[in-house]
């Protein structure tokens, strides 16, 4: 009788583990939001070195100063600042800024903003809807290994590296890889990697190295420095009509 009671107790203790098993993308997004909803940073600023590699082997470097208000808002000021050029992503719209004025506006689901940041603070249902717009099949999930760590892969079956998919490091539930078909007839494969994560004070993570590739060749790299989280930001930073009327030294160390 005592042995039976022990076995029953052991079974009951394991039930929550099985109940929490992640079997599809929607469950994974919900788990990510739940894990960090109360401790992910609300703002992030950094200086970014952007290197673009040309087919002829040459490259060019730009310095970008970025401010983020999570969820949904990202401002990029491209140096030199006196030219007032940049980009503004605000709640599903991309505004291209030239000489301080809106040159173009267009709807856009910023996949990296969604998967790397917004997923942790906005309702899971909104993230799920955005990922469906990116044509990622959230019903398909398998486990794999990436850079020596276990990951969840959503949107593709084992061995499929062509379907739209994202990779989430299993232990900390952080985004590490995105694969999307691109080009004419989706003949090319674009890959984005978030690397070298470090944990920031108060909770949340930052990936200071981002790599963009097409068909296995690196096309762009990004390197973050002067990272700051949860500093107060003027809401007008994210108003495209007030691009030049706000203090643009937000990215500097205080």
N, C-alpha and C positions, 0 to 999 in steps of 0.2 A: 504493500500500500504506500509506504514511504517513497519507494522508487517511482511509483506512478505519479505521485504528487510532484516530485522533483522534475519529472519529464514534462508534466503539464505546465509547470511554472516556467521551465526553460522555453517551451513553445510560445507561451504568452509573451515572454520577454523579447522573442525574435520577431513577433508579428509587426511591430512598428517599423522594423528595418525593412521588411518586405513591402509593407504598405507604402514606404517612402521611396521605393525603387523608381528611378526615372526611366520612363519607357518611350517618351516622345518629346518633341521640341516644346510643346506647350507646357508640359510639366517642368521642363528644364528652365524655361523663362520664368515661370512662377517661383521656382526654387531660388533662382538668382535674385529676383526682386525681394523675396522674403528674407534672404540671408543678409542683405545690405541696406534695406529700406531705412533703417534707423541710424545708420552710421556712415553711409557714403557721403562724400563731400558735396556741397551745394555749388561751389565755384572752384574754378581751376584756371590759373594763368601760367604761361611759360613762354620762353623764347625758343623758336624753332629754326634750326638750320635745315633748309630744304635743298637737296642736291638732285638735279635731274640729269640723267645719263642719255646722251644722244646715240643714235645707231652708229655714228662714225667713231665712237670711243671717247669723244670729248664730253664735258659736263659743264653745267653752270650752277652757281650757288645763289640762293636768296635767303634772306633772314626774315622770318615772319614772327610777329608778336601776337599772341593769341589769348583770348579771354573766353571762358566758357561759363555759362549758367545752366546748371543741370536741373531738369531736362530741357532739351530742345533748342538751346541757343549757343552759337559759337561765332565769335568775331575774329577775323584775321586782318591785321594791319601789315602790309608789305613794306619793308624798308626800301628806300628812304621815306620816312613818315611825311615829309613835306610835300610829297607827290599825292598823298591822300588816296592811295589805291588799296584795294583789299576785297574781302568777301565777307558776307554775313549770312549765316544760316539761322533762320528764325522760324520755329514751329512749322517745318515742312516746306519752307520757301528759301531758295538761294537768291540773294541779291549780289550782283557783281558791281563793285564800286570803282569808278574811275574819276580821278580828280575830285573826290569828295561827293560825287553825285551817283545816283543809281543809273548804271548803264544798261542793266538787264535784270529781270526778275523771272524766276521759273519755279514751278513745283519740283521738289526733290526730297526723296527719303534718303537722308545721309546715313548710309548703312553703318559706318564706323562710329558715328555719334550715337546711334541707337544701340549697337552691340557693346561698345566699349564704355558707355557712360549712362545713357538715358534708361537702359533696361533696369537699373538698380533703384531708380527713384520714381519712375512713372508707373501707372497701373500696368500689370502684366498684359491685360487685354489690349492696351494700346500698342505695346511692343509686338504682340502676336499679329495684330493687324498690319503693322508696318512691314514685318518680315514676310507676310503673305504677299504684300505688294512687290516685294523683291523676288517673288516666285520661288521662295524656298519652301520645300515640302516639309512641314513640321511634323508630319506623321512618321517620317523616316528617321531613325536614330540608331547609331551603333557606337561601340566604344573602340578606341584606338590608342595609339601612343604618339605624342608629338614632343620632340626635343627631350626625350627621355621621361616624359610624364604622361600619366593616363589622362585621356580626354574623352569628352562626348563629341560626336560628330552628328550634326543635324542637317538633313536634306539629301543625304546620299548613302547608299549601301557600301559595305566594305569593298575597297578597291576602286570605287568610282571617284575620280578626281576631275570630273567634268561638269557634273550637275551643280547648281547653286547650293552652297553649303557653308556652315560656319562651325568652328571648332572651339570648344570651351574646356579649359583646364579643369579637371574633375575635382581636385581637392579644394581649391579656392573659388571655383565657379567664375573664372575670369576669361574673357575673350582673347583668343590667341591667333586665330587664322580665319580668313574668309576666301572662298573660291567662287568666282563668277565667270560664266562664259561671256565673251565680248566680241566685238568686231562683226564683220559681215557674216551673216548666217551663223553667228556664235562660233566661229571657227577658232578663235583664240581663247586662251584661259588666263584670266587676271587673278592674281593672288595677292593678298595683303596679310602681313604678319605684324602682330604686336609682340615685341620682345623685351627682355630684360626688366620685367616688372619689379617695382619696389612698393612696399606698403607705406602709406603716408600717415602722419599723425592724426589720430581721431578716427581712423577707419577708411577703407577704400584703397585702391591701387592705381598706380600710374605706370604706363609703358613708355619709357623715354626713347625707345627705338621703334620706328615703324618702317617697314620695307614693302615696296610695291613691285610686283613682278608681272611680266606678260610672257607666257610660254616659257617659264623657267629663267628668264633673263631679268635682272634688276633694272627697273626704269627710273625709280625715285626712292630716295631714302629721306627719313626725317629723324632729327635728333633734338630732344627736348633738354633745355637747361633752365635754370632759375625758376624751378617749379614751385608754385605756391597754391595752397588750397584754403578754401573758406575765408578768403579776404573779401571785404565789402566791395561790391561793384556797382557803379552808377547804372541804373536801368537804361539810361539813354544810350549807353554803349551799344545796345542791341536795337536801336531805332535807326533804320537806314536813312531817314530824313535828317538825322542829327549827327551824321558821321564825323564832321569836323568841329562840332560845337562842344565836344566832351574832352576831358583830360585823357590823352592817349598814352600816358606813362604808367598805366595800370600794371604793366608787365614787369616793372622794375622792382627789385628787392626793397622792402620797406626798412 
